[in-house]
Amino acid sequence: MAMMVTTRLLRRGLELFAGISALGFVGLLLYGNNLSLFLQAMVSLRWEWALLGVGSAPTPFLAVSVSVSLLLLISGAFVFRRMEREFADVV
């Protein structure tokens, strides 16, 4: 049984768990206690591109993902440049 559990399977399970947790948290923030409205919004989305790997992501999802990634990359580079002076001498 242990041979069937690979690092790829564990990583995929962690990604799925993190995605479901994030979706639930955002749903709680946006919809509050209106579970039926939240479920209706989730069903109206097309999820086969994320779950099965067929097709491509909708353009708004892709645009938000790319813009957040670029924002984190640029802000991380600035923070690293500023902090580099302090910890480079310590190491």
Secondary structure, 3 states (H helix, E strand, C coil): CHHHCCHHHHHHHHHHHHHHHHHHHHHHHHHCCCHHHHHHHHHHCCCHHHHCCCCCCCHHHHHHHHHHHHHHHHHHHHHHHHHHHHHCCCC
